[in-house]
Amino acid sequence: MTHFLHRFLGRRYRELAKIWIPTVGVWGATGAVGLVWATGWQLILDWVPYNNGKFKKDN
């Protein structure tokens, strides 16, 4: 499989992919922060062990 990808993509596209990795990482991190912001940070922080139960509402 790897041999096929190397033959199919070629050297130029592998070099371009190496250049774009940091940009894709930054956009991915920005998207993750945006997702947390849009869904509600308390919902996400319930999964963090330190904050679990910190924002529970008494019924």
Stockholm file with secondary structure:
# STOCKHOLM 1.0

chainA/1-59         MTHFLHRFLGRRYRELAKIWIPTVGVWGATGAVGLVWATGWQLILDWVPYNNGKFKKDN
#=GR chainA/1-59 SS CHHHHHHHHHHHHHHHHHHHHHHHHHHHHHHHHHHHHHHCHHHHHTTSTTTTTTTCCCC
#=GC SS_cons        CHHHHHHHHHHHHHHHHHHHHHHHHHHHHHHHHHHHHHHCHHHHHTTSTTTTTTTCCCC
//
